[in-house]
Amino acid sequence: MKKKPSSHLLVALQFTAFALCVLPFAGSGGSQGVLVFCLAGAAVGLWTVLHNRPGNFGIYPELKEGARFITTGPYRWVRHPMYLSVLLLMFGIGIYNGQWPNYLGLILLWLALLGKMAREERDRSEAFPDYAAYVRQARRILPFVY
């Protein structure tokens, strides 16, 4: 599927947000306890990769050629487990760094991922007849909540 210009913008915003989250900006460093979010993010990411075949997902929101509809593993609970993984990881790093650019990065990351989720869900609902039922069953990004 051809990439839309807005997709390039969303991906650029996502990677800008990553940079803002991870750069220390001479901060004093927060509590190491928040790094548990990083571990949780890594675990969710690994679990997601184990239930999705390589090449089935990428950084752009458009469906890849021959994409499959996955509903096992973390996809049973949330429609976008890889985004959950990224958010947990960046939240841990951003809060640990604790400077205003890190917090700005978290906000920008959330906005970029919301845009990507909307595009992905629109494309998947057109490509997969069972997607509407799946949307009613699985939360968007946070199990039992959202």
MODELLER restraints for C-alpha pairs under 7 A, 6 or more apart:
rsr = mdl.restraints
at = mdl.atoms
rsr.add(forms.Gaussian(group=physical.xy_distance, feature=features.Distance(at['CA:1:A'], at['CA:62:A']), mean=6.35, stdev=0.5))
rsr.add(forms.Gaussian(group=physical.xy_distance, feature=features.Distance(at['CA:1:A'], at['CA:63:A']), mean=6.37, stdev=0.5))
rsr.add(forms.Gaussian(group=physical.xy_distance, feature=features.Distance(at['CA:1:A'], at['CA:64:A']), mean=6.37, stdev=0.5))
rsr.add(forms.Gaussian(group=physical.xy_distance, feature=features.Distance(at['CA:1:A'], at['CA:65:A']), mean=6.72, stdev=0.5))
rsr.add(forms.Gaussian(group=physical.xy_distance, feature=features.Distance(at['CA:3:A'], at['CA:62:A']), mean=6.61, stdev=0.5))
rsr.add(forms.Gaussian(group=physical.xy_distance, feature=features.Distance(at['CA:7:A'], at['CA:60:A']), mean=6.29, stdev=0.5))
rsr.add(forms.Gaussian(group=physical.xy_distance, feature=features.Distance(at['CA:7:A'], at['CA:61:A']), mean=6.68, stdev=0.5))
rsr.add(forms.Gaussian(group=physical.xy_distance, feature=features.Distance(at['CA:10:A'], at['CA:112:A']), mean=5.28, stdev=0.5))
rsr.add(forms.Gaussian(group=physical.xy_distance, feature=features.Distance(at['CA:10:A'], at['CA:115:A']), mean=6.91, stdev=0.5))
rsr.add(forms.Gaussian(group=physical.xy_distance, feature=features.Distance(at['CA:10:A'], at['CA:116:A']), mean=6.78, stdev=0.5))
rsr.add(forms.Gaussian(group=physical.xy_distance, feature=features.Distance(at['CA:11:A'], at['CA:59:A']), mean=6.86, stdev=0.5))
rsr.add(forms.Gaussian(group=physical.xy_distance, feature=features.Distance(at['CA:11:A'], at['CA:60:A']), mean=6.63, stdev=0.5))
rsr.add(forms.Gaussian(group=physical.xy_distance, feature=features.Distance(at['CA:13:A'], at['CA:108:A']), mean=6.87, stdev=0.5))
rsr.add(forms.Gaussian(group=physical.xy_distance, feature=features.Distance(at['CA:13:A'], at['CA:112:A']), mean=6.00, stdev=0.5))
rsr.add(forms.Gaussian(group=physical.xy_distance, feature=features.Distance(at['CA:14:A'], at['CA:109:A']), mean=5.33, stdev=0.5))
rsr.add(forms.Gaussian(group=physical.xy_distance, feature=features.Distance(at['CA:14:A'], at['CA:112:A']), mean=5.50, stdev=0.5))
rsr.add(forms.Gaussian(group=physical.xy_distance, feature=features.Distance(at['CA:17:A'], at['CA:105:A']), mean=4.19, stdev=0.5))
rsr.add(forms.Gaussian(group=physical.xy_distance, feature=features.Distance(at['CA:17:A'], at['CA:106:A']), mean=6.51, stdev=0.5))
rsr.add(forms.Gaussian(group=physical.xy_distance, feature=features.Distance(at['CA:17:A'], at['CA:108:A']), mean=5.52, stdev=0.5))
rsr.add(forms.Gaussian(group=physical.xy_distance, feature=features.Distance(at['CA:17:A'], at['CA:109:A']), mean=5.11, stdev=0.5))
rsr.add(forms.Gaussian(group=physical.xy_distance, feature=features.Distance(at['CA:18:A'], at['CA:105:A']), mean=6.53, stdev=0.5))
rsr.add(forms.Gaussian(group=physical.xy_distance, feature=features.Distance(at['CA:20:A'], at['CA:101:A']), mean=5.66, stdev=0.5))
rsr.add(forms.Gaussian(group=physical.xy_distance, feature=features.Distance(at['CA:20:A'], at['CA:102:A']), mean=5.16, stdev=0.5))
rsr.add(forms.Gaussian(group=physical.xy_distance, feature=features.Distance(at['CA:20:A'], at['CA:105:A']), mean=4.68, stdev=0.5))
rsr.add(forms.Gaussian(group=physical.xy_distance, feature=features.Distance(at['CA:21:A'], at['CA:90:A']), mean=6.19, stdev=0.5))
rsr.add(forms.Gaussian(group=physical.xy_distance, feature=features.Distance(at['CA:21:A'], at['CA:93:A']), mean=6.47, stdev=0.5))
rsr.add(forms.Gaussian(group=physical.xy_distance, feature=features.Distance(at['CA:21:A'], at['CA:94:A']), mean=4.63, stdev=0.5))
rsr.add(forms.Gaussian(group=physical.xy_distance, feature=features.Distance(at['CA:21:A'], at['CA:102:A']), mean=4.22, stdev=0.5))
rsr.add(forms.Gaussian(group=physical.xy_distance, feature=features.Distance(at['CA:21:A'], at['CA:103:A']), mean=6.98, stdev=0.5))
rsr.add(forms.Gaussian(group=physical.xy_distance, feature=features.Distance(at['CA:21:A'], at['CA:105:A']), mean=4.96, stdev=0.5))
rsr.add(forms.Gaussian(group=physical.xy_distance, feature=features.Distance(at['CA:21:A'], at['CA:106:A']), mean=6.35, stdev=0.5))
rsr.add(forms.Gaussian(group=physical.xy_distance, feature=features.Distance(at['CA:22:A'], at['CA:93:A']), mean=6.03, stdev=0.5))
rsr.add(forms.Gaussian(group=physical.xy_distance, feature=features.Distance(at['CA:22:A'], at['CA:94:A']), mean=6.22, stdev=0.5))
rsr.add(forms.Gaussian(group=physical.xy_distance, feature=features.Distance(at['CA:22:A'], at['CA:102:A']), mean=6.98, stdev=0.5))
rsr.add(forms.Gaussian(group=physical.xy_distance, feature=features.Distance(at['CA:24:A'], at['CA:97:A']), mean=5.51, stdev=0.5))
rsr.add(forms.Gaussian(group=physical.xy_distance, feature=features.Distance(at['CA:25:A'], at['CA:99:A']), mean=6.84, stdev=0.5))
rsr.add(forms.Gaussian(group=physical.xy_distance, feature=features.Distance(at['CA:27:A'], at['CA:97:A']), mean=5.86, stdev=0.5))
rsr.add(forms.Gaussian(group=physical.xy_distance, feature=features.Distance(at['CA:27:A'], at['CA:98:A']), mean=6.42, stdev=0.5))
rsr.add(forms.Gaussian(group=physical.xy_distance, feature=features.Distance(at['CA:27:A'], at['CA:99:A']), mean=6.02, stdev=0.5))
rsr.add(forms.Gaussian(group=physical.xy_distance, feature=features.Distance(at['CA:29:A'], at['CA:96:A']), mean=5.42, stdev=0.5))
rsr.add(forms.Gaussian(group=physical.xy_distance, feature=features.Distance(at['CA:29:A'], at['CA:97:A']), mean=4.80, stdev=0.5))
rsr.add(forms.Gaussian(group=physical.xy_distance, feature=features.Distance(at['CA:29:A'], at['CA:98:A']), mean=6.24, stdev=0.5))
rsr.add(forms.Gaussian(group=physical.xy_distance, feature=features.Distance(at['CA:30:A'], at['CA:95:A']), mean=6.72, stdev=0.5))
rsr.add(forms.Gaussian(group=physical.xy_distance, feature=features.Distance(at['CA:30:A'], at['CA:96:A']), mean=4.28, stdev=0.5))
rsr.add(forms.Gaussian(group=physical.xy_distance, feature=features.Distance(at['CA:30:A'], at['CA:97:A']), mean=5.97, stdev=0.5))
rsr.add(forms.Gaussian(group=physical.xy_distance, feature=features.Distance(at['CA:30:A'], at['CA:98:A']), mean=6.01, stdev=0.5))
rsr.add(forms.Gaussian(group=physical.xy_distance, feature=features.Distance(at['CA:31:A'], at['CA:96:A']), mean=6.18, stdev=0.5))
rsr.add(forms.Gaussian(group=physical.xy_distance, feature=features.Distance(at['CA:32:A'], at['CA:96:A']), mean=6.73, stdev=0.5))
rsr.add(forms.Gaussian(group=physical.xy_distance, feature=features.Distance(at['CA:34:A'], at['CA:92:A']), mean=5.22, stdev=0.5))
rsr.add(forms.Gaussian(group=physical.xy_distance, feature=features.Distance(at['CA:34:A'], at['CA:95:A']), mean=6.93, stdev=0.5))
rsr.add(forms.Gaussian(group=physical.xy_distance, feature=features.Distance(at['CA:34:A'], at['CA:96:A']), mean=6.27, stdev=0.5))
rsr.add(forms.Gaussian(group=physical.xy_distance, feature=features.Distance(at['CA:35:A'], at['CA:92:A']), mean=4.93, stdev=0.5))
rsr.add(forms.Gaussian(group=physical.xy_distance, feature=features.Distance(at['CA:35:A'], at['CA:93:A']), mean=6.73, stdev=0.5))
rsr.add(forms.Gaussian(group=physical.xy_distance, feature=features.Distance(at['CA:36:A'], at['CA:92:A']), mean=6.99, stdev=0.5))
rsr.add(forms.Gaussian(group=physical.xy_distance, feature=features.Distance(at['CA:37:A'], at['CA:88:A']), mean=5.21, stdev=0.5))
rsr.add(forms.Gaussian(group=physical.xy_distance, feature=features.Distance(at['CA:37:A'], at['CA:89:A']), mean=5.87, stdev=0.5))
rsr.add(forms.Gaussian(group=physical.xy_distance, feature=features.Distance(at['CA:37:A'], at['CA:91:A']), mean=6.85, stdev=0.5))
rsr.add(forms.Gaussian(group=physical.xy_distance, feature=features.Distance(at['CA:37:A'], at['CA:92:A']), mean=4.87, stdev=0.5))
rsr.add(forms.Gaussian(group=physical.xy_distance, feature=features.Distance(at['CA:38:A'], at['CA:88:A']), mean=5.94, stdev=0.5))
rsr.add(forms.Gaussian(group=physical.xy_distance, feature=features.Distance(at['CA:38:A'], at['CA:89:A']), mean=4.07, stdev=0.5))
rsr.add(forms.Gaussian(group=physical.xy_distance, feature=features.Distance(at['CA:38:A'], at['CA:92:A']), mean=5.21, stdev=0.5))
rsr.add(forms.Gaussian(group=physical.xy_distance, feature=features.Distance(at['CA:38:A'], at['CA:93:A']), mean=6.99, stdev=0.5))
rsr.add(forms.Gaussian(group=physical.xy_distance, feature=features.Distance(at['CA:40:A'], at['CA:88:A']), mean=6.68, stdev=0.5))
rsr.add(forms.Gaussian(group=physical.xy_distance, feature=features.Distance(at['CA:41:A'], at['CA:85:A']), mean=4.06, stdev=0.5))
rsr.add(forms.Gaussian(group=physical.xy_distance, feature=features.Distance(at['CA:41:A'], at['CA:86:A']), mean=6.24, stdev=0.5))
rsr.add(forms.Gaussian(group=physical.xy_distance, feature=features.Distance(at['CA:41:A'], at['CA:88:A']), mean=4.69, stdev=0.5))
rsr.add(forms.Gaussian(group=physical.xy_distance, feature=features.Distance(at['CA:41:A'], at['CA:89:A']), mean=4.74, stdev=0.5))
rsr.add(forms.Gaussian(group=physical.xy_distance, feature=features.Distance(at['CA:42:A'], at['CA:85:A']), mean=6.36, stdev=0.5))
rsr.add(forms.Gaussian(group=physical.xy_distance, feature=features.Distance(at['CA:42:A'], at['CA:89:A']), mean=6.86, stdev=0.5))
rsr.add(forms.Gaussian(group=physical.xy_distance, feature=features.Distance(at['CA:44:A'], at['CA:81:A']), mean=6.88, stdev=0.5))
rsr.add(forms.Gaussian(group=physical.xy_distance, feature=features.Distance(at['CA:44:A'], at['CA:85:A']), mean=5.32, stdev=0.5))
rsr.add(forms.Gaussian(group=physical.xy_distance, feature=features.Distance(at['CA:45:A'], at['CA:82:A']), mean=5.63, stdev=0.5))
rsr.add(forms.Gaussian(group=physical.xy_distance, feature=features.Distance(at['CA:45:A'], at['CA:85:A']), mean=5.10, stdev=0.5))
rsr.add(forms.Gaussian(group=physical.xy_distance, feature=features.Distance(at['CA:47:A'], at['CA:74:A']), mean=6.86, stdev=0.5))
rsr.add(forms.Gaussian(group=physical.xy_distance, feature=features.Distance(at['CA:48:A'], at['CA:73:A']), mean=6.99, stdev=0.5))
rsr.add(forms.Gaussian(group=physical.xy_distance, feature=features.Distance(at['CA:48:A'], at['CA:74:A']), mean=6.06, stdev=0.5))
rsr.add(forms.Gaussian(group=physical.xy_distance, feature=features.Distance(at['CA:48:A'], at['CA:81:A']), mean=6.38, stdev=0.5))
rsr.add(forms.Gaussian(group=physical.xy_distance, feature=features.Distance(at['CA:48:A'], at['CA:82:A']), mean=6.40, stdev=0.5))
rsr.add(forms.Gaussian(group=physical.xy_distance, feature=features.Distance(at['CA:51:A'], at['CA:72:A']), mean=6.45, stdev=0.5))
rsr.add(forms.Gaussian(group=physical.xy_distance, feature=features.Distance(at['CA:51:A'], at['CA:73:A']), mean=5.77, stdev=0.5))
rsr.add(forms.Gaussian(group=physical.xy_distance, feature=features.Distance(at['CA:52:A'], at['CA:70:A']), mean=6.84, stdev=0.5))
rsr.add(forms.Gaussian(group=physical.xy_distance, feature=features.Distance(at['CA:56:A'], at['CA:64:A']), mean=6.56, stdev=0.5))
rsr.add(forms.Gaussian(group=physical.xy_distance, feature=features.Distance(at['CA:56:A'], at['CA:67:A']), mean=5.29, stdev=0.5))
rsr.add(forms.Gaussian(group=physical.xy_distance, feature=features.Distance(at['CA:56:A'], at['CA:68:A']), mean=6.66, stdev=0.5))
rsr.add(forms.Gaussian(group=physical.xy_distance, feature=features.Distance(at['CA:57:A'], at['CA:64:A']), mean=6.85, stdev=0.5))
rsr.add(forms.Gaussian(group=physical.xy_distance, feature=features.Distance(at['CA:61:A'], at['CA:116:A']), mean=5.37, stdev=0.5))
rsr.add(forms.Gaussian(group=physical.xy_distance, feature=features.Distance(at['CA:61:A'], at['CA:119:A']), mean=6.16, stdev=0.5))
rsr.add(forms.Gaussian(group=physical.xy_distance, feature=features.Distance(at['CA:61:A'], at['CA:120:A']), mean=5.18, stdev=0.5))
rsr.add(forms.Gaussian(group=physical.xy_distance, feature=features.Distance(at['CA:62:A'], at['CA:120:A']), mean=6.22, stdev=0.5))
rsr.add(forms.Gaussian(group=physical.xy_distance, feature=features.Distance(at['CA:63:A'], at['CA:123:A']), mean=6.96, stdev=0.5))
rsr.add(forms.Gaussian(group=physical.xy_distance, feature=features.Distance(at['CA:74:A'], at['CA:81:A']), mean=6.15, stdev=0.5))
rsr.add(forms.Gaussian(group=physical.xy_distance, feature=features.Distance(at['CA:75:A'], at['CA:81:A']), mean=6.48, stdev=0.5))
rsr.add(forms.Gaussian(group=physical.xy_distance, feature=features.Distance(at['CA:76:A'], at['CA:138:A']), mean=6.33, stdev=0.5))
rsr.add(forms.Gaussian(group=physical.xy_distance, feature=features.Distance(at['CA:77:A'], at['CA:138:A']), mean=5.07, stdev=0.5))
rsr.add(forms.Gaussian(group=physical.xy_distance, feature=features.Distance(at['CA:77:A'], at['CA:139:A']), mean=6.31, stdev=0.5))
rsr.add(forms.Gaussian(group=physical.xy_distance, feature=features.Distance(at['CA:77:A'], at['CA:143:A']), mean=5.61, stdev=0.5))
rsr.add(forms.Gaussian(group=physical.xy_distance, feature=features.Distance(at['CA:78:A'], at['CA:138:A']), mean=5.04, stdev=0.5))
rsr.add(forms.Gaussian(group=physical.xy_distance, feature=features.Distance(at['CA:78:A'], at['CA:139:A']), mean=4.74, stdev=0.5))
rsr.add(forms.Gaussian(group=physical.xy_distance, feature=features.Distance(at['CA:78:A'], at['CA:140:A']), mean=5.33, stdev=0.5))
rsr.add(forms.Gaussian(group=physical.xy_distance, feature=features.Distance(at['CA:78:A'], at['CA:141:A']), mean=5.19, stdev=0.5))
rsr.add(forms.Gaussian(group=physical.xy_distance, feature=features.Distance(at['CA:78:A'], at['CA:142:A']), mean=6.41, stdev=0.5))
rsr.add(forms.Gaussian(group=physical.xy_distance, feature=features.Distance(at['CA:78:A'], at['CA:143:A']), mean=5.88, stdev=0.5))
rsr.add(forms.Gaussian(group=physical.xy_distance, feature=features.Distance(at['CA:79:A'], at['CA:138:A']), mean=6.09, stdev=0.5))
rsr.add(forms.Gaussian(group=physical.xy_distance, feature=features.Distance(at['CA:79:A'], at['CA:139:A']), mean=6.21, stdev=0.5))
rsr.add(forms.Gaussian(group=physical.xy_distance, feature=features.Distance(at['CA:79:A'], at['CA:140:A']), mean=5.00, stdev=0.5))
rsr.add(forms.Gaussian(group=physical.xy_distance, feature=features.Distance(at['CA:79:A'], at['CA:141:A']), mean=6.20, stdev=0.5))
rsr.add(forms.Gaussian(group=physical.xy_distance, feature=features.Distance(at['CA:80:A'], at['CA:140:A']), mean=6.18, stdev=0.5))
rsr.add(forms.Gaussian(group=physical.xy_distance, feature=features.Distance(at['CA:80:A'], at['CA:141:A']), mean=5.41, stdev=0.5))
rsr.add(forms.Gaussian(group=physical.xy_distance, feature=features.Distance(at['CA:81:A'], at['CA:141:A']), mean=6.36, stdev=0.5))
rsr.add(forms.Gaussian(group=physical.xy_distance, feature=features.Distance(at['CA:83:A'], at['CA:113:A']), mean=6.98, stdev=0.5))
rsr.add(forms.Gaussian(group=physical.xy_distance, feature=features.Distance(at['CA:84:A'], at['CA:141:A']), mean=5.81, stdev=0.5))
rsr.add(forms.Gaussian(group=physical.xy_distance, feature=features.Distance(at['CA:91:A'], at['CA:106:A']), mean=6.66, stdev=0.5))
rsr.add(forms.Gaussian(group=physical.xy_distance, feature=features.Distance(at['CA:94:A'], at['CA:102:A']), mean=4.89, stdev=0.5))
rsr.add(forms.Gaussian(group=physical.xy_distance, feature=features.Distance(at['CA:94:A'], at['CA:103:A']), mean=6.32, stdev=0.5))
rsr.add(forms.Gaussian(group=physical.xy_distance, feature=features.Distance(at['CA:94:A'], at['CA:106:A']), mean=6.92, stdev=0.5))
rsr.add(forms.Gaussian(group=physical.xy_distance, feature=features.Distance(at['CA:124:A'], at['CA:131:A']), mean=6.63, stdev=0.5))
rsr.add(forms.Gaussian(group=physical.xy_distance, feature=features.Distance(at['CA:125:A'], at['CA:131:A']), mean=5.25, stdev=0.5))
rsr.add(forms.Gaussian(group=physical.xy_distance, feature=features.Distance(at['CA:125:A'], at['CA:132:A']), mean=6.32, stdev=0.5))
rsr.add(forms.Gaussian(group=physical.xy_distance, feature=features.Distance(at['CA:139:A'], at['CA:145:A']), mean=6.95, stdev=0.5))
rsr.add(forms.Gaussian(group=physical.xy_distance, feature=features.Distance(at['CA:139:A'], at['CA:146:A']), mean=5.38, stdev=0.5))
rsr.add(forms.Gaussian(group=physical.xy_distance, feature=features.Distance(at['CA:140:A'], at['CA:146:A']), mean=5.55, stdev=0.5))
